[in-house]
């Protein structure tokens, strides 16, 4: 059964009416209701607030990394473990094909259902997860394979064990190492990009966001707690943080926005998966036109310009 957000109530009612009309074989009513639904979807989703986009980014039915991997890859094989401590299930790494391209995909996986969420630690990686990601990236570089990274985490795991195993060092090392990779890299925020947990697999030749994904230095909940000590201010914080794809593209912090279906990736998963796959292959074709030295120079210039401002 589909999960509806509070601002989707009218859409829910129309879809329920369509279901009833279909059971009655009333084709005329179905046709009228489907046109009504199309108008309501356009009206609702073209006027979303930043907080509503945050809700969509966290939607329980939204495609996760494994949905994209299974939908895009063929002949894929999972890469396990960091060769130091453990195999962190919050980060998944696969070697396989997307179209005719042999690639390595690295993704953060939140998990579905209680058992899987616990296994994946709700998509919050530990140091061994980031070290596994780096191991997979170095493997890709060794064999000159492009890398696709799928970002979707509320943040790196802040537990005592993770800190004891040098969580911050693992993230910092990934930032440094990924910035110097010689193979083409594309990173896409598919849901929630939270703080350093997202940054650790975001340094790439191309950084994009799905239309309804978010990317922030801190969660709106954390922001409202620090600034106002008031949970009721979450929506205000979400609107102030500029966490949406459109805002970040306008600020020059990301390269592109991937246009998932207007009604959201959670409603039309196959279309969303295809949109991301098409974006990756198009971006890869562009990056292959450059030499490794040229890609490095462009990436360096992009990173050095982050946070740059001019006084008027």
N, C-alpha and C positions, 0 to 999 in steps of 0.2 A: 504494500500500500504506500502511495506517495505521501511524503511529509510536506506540509504546506506551512509557510511562514505567515506571520500575522498580516502582512501587506498583500498576501496572495488570496485572501478570503473570497473576493469576487471571482477570481480565476477558478478557485476550487468549486464554487457553486455552479459556474457554467459547465465545467468538466463533468460534474455530477449529473447535470441536466442532459449532457450529451450521452452519457452512459445509459441513462433511462430511455432516451429517445432511440438509441440503438437497440435496446432490448425489445422495444415496441416495433422495430423495423420502420420507423418514421423517418424516411430519408430527407423529406422536406424540412422537418424540424432540425435534423442533424446539420443540414447545410446552413440554415439560418444561425444556429448556435455556434458553429465553427467560425463563421464570419464575425460573430459577436465576440468570440474568444480571441480571435486574432487582433481585434481592435482593443480589447481589454489588456492583452499582453503588451501591445505597443504602448498604450497609455501608462501602464504600471511601470514597465521596465525602462522606459525612456526618461523617467523622472525619479530615479532612485537616489536616496541620500547616501552619503558615505557609510553610515551605520548600517543601512539596508544591504549595501554591497558586502560589508563585513559579515553579515548574517549569511549571505549567499556563499561567501568564501568558506564558511564553517559548516555549510549545509551537510547533514549526515549522509545524503544521497549523492553528494558531489563525487565525481571520479577521483580516485586516489592514484598514486604512482603505479601500483600494480594493474589498475584498469588500463592505463595508457600503455604500459609495457606489454600486456597481453593483447591489447587491441592493435598495437603498431608493429610489434616485433615477431619475427619468424625464426625458427631454428635457434631459439635463445637458450642460454645456459647461465645459471646463476653462479656468481663468484662469492664465496663465503669467507668470512674471517679476516682479521687484520694481521695475522701471523705474529701477534704479540700477546694478546690477552683473550679475546673472545670474538664471537660472531654476533654483532649487534643487529637485531631484527628491525630496528627503527630505520635503518638504511639498507636499501637493497641495491645490488649491482648485477647487471646482466651483460653478457656478450652475445650478440646475435645480429640480425639484419632488420633494417627499416627500409622497405622497398628493396633496392638493389645494393644499398650501402651497408657494409659491415660496420657496426658501431658498438660502443660501450654506453650503456645507460645507467646512471646513478640516480636514485630517487629516495625521498623520505616518505615512509609509509605509515599512516596513522592506524590502520586496522579497523575491521568491522566486527561488531559483536564483542561481548565482554572478553571472551577468551583471546581473541585475536588482538584486541586493543591492549590487553596486558602483555601479550607476547611482543607487540611492537612498541610498548611503553608510550602509547598514545602519540607516536610520531616524534618523540623527544629523544634524539640520539645521545649516546654516551661517547666518550673519547674514542673507544674502539670502533664506533660507527664511522667517525670522521677519518680514522686511520684506514679503515677498510675502503672508504671512498677514495682516499689518496692512493692506496695500493692499486685500485682498479684504474684510476686515472694514469698512473705511471705505466701500467700494463698497456693501456691504450696508446700512450705516447711511444712506447717501445716498438709497437707494431704499426704506428702511424694510422691509428683508427680514430675517427671523430668521436666526440663525447657529447651526449645529451644529458643534462641534469634537470631533475624534476623537484622543485622546492615546495615543501608542504609540511610545515612544522610550527607549533606554537612557540618553540624555542628549544635550545639545547637543554638536556636534562640537568637540573640543578642539585641533584642528590649528593650526599657526602662521598659515596664511592666514586662518582664521576669526578668530583673535585680532587679526590685523592689520586686519581689516575690522570690528572692534568688536563681537565676539560678545556680551559682557556688556551693552553699551549697547543692542543690538538687543533682547535679552531684557527688560531693564529698561524700555525704551520700550513694549514690548508690555504689560507688567504695568500700566503707567500708562494707556496708551491704551484697553486692553480694559476697564479698570475704569470708564471714562467713556462707553462706548458706550451709545447711547440705544435701540438696537434689541434685542429679546429675544435672549438668548444662552444656549445650553446646551452644556456640555462634558462628555464622557464618556471616562473612561479605559478603553480597550478591551483593553489588554494590559499593557504596562510603562510606568509613568509615572516617568521618571528625572529627578530634580533640576530645575534651571532649564530644561532642555530641554523638560520637560513643563509647567512653570509658565507658560511663554510663551504657551500656548494653553489655559490652565486657568481664567483669571479670567473668570467668567461669572455670570449670574443663578442658574443651577443647575449644580452640579458633582456628577456621579455616577460610579460605577465599576461595571463589569461584575463579577459575582460572584467570578470568579477572576482579576481583574486586581490589580496591585500599584501602589503610589504611594509613593515614598520620596525622601528628601533625598540619599541615597547608596545605591549598590548594596550588597547584603550582602557581595559580594566586596571592595569598597572598604572597607567597615566593618571586616571581619575583618583586612584587611591593615594598616589604621591602628591598630586597638586591640590585635591579638594577633600581627600579622605571621605569620599561620598560615592557609593556604587551607582547612585542615580545619575551621575555625571558621565557615564560611559558613552552615551550617544554624543554628548558635547565633545568629549575627548576624541572620539572616532572622526568627527567632522573637522576637528582642529589639527589632527596629526598629518593630514594629507597622505593617506595610506593607499589610495586607490590607484589603479593602473593609469587612468587618465591624468591624475595629478602628478604622478611620478614621471610620466612621459613628458609632461609640460615642463617639469623642473629639470629635465635632462638626466635623470637618475637611472632610467631604463632606456633601452633602444626601441622597443616595439611593444604594441598591444596585440595579442592574438584574439581575434574576434570569435569567441565562442558564441553559440546560439543566443539570440536576444533573451529567450526565456530562461537561460541558464544551462550550464553543462549538466546539472543534475537531472534535467528533464530530457535532454537530447544528448546522451553520452556519446553515441557513435559519431554524431556530427562534431562534437567537441574534440574527440580523439583524432578525427580526420583533420580538423583545423590545426591542431598542434603538430601532427605529422607533416602536413603540407608546409607549415612554417619552418619546421626543422630542416626539411629537405631543400627548401628555397634558400634558407640562410646558409646551409652547408655549401650549396652551389656557389654562392657569393664568396664565401670564405676561401673556397678552393681556388678562386681566381688570384688570390694573394699568396705570396711566398710566406714561409714561417716568420721571416724577419719583418715583413710588412704587417703581418697579423700582430706580432709582438709590439711593434711600434704603435699601432692603432689602439691596442689594449692598454698600453702604458699611458698614452695620451689621454684616453678616456678616464682611467683611474686617477690620474693626476689632476684632472679638471673637476672631479667630484668635490662639491662644497665651495667651488670658486665663486667669488662674487666681485662686483665692481661698485665702487662708490660713485654716486652721481652728484 
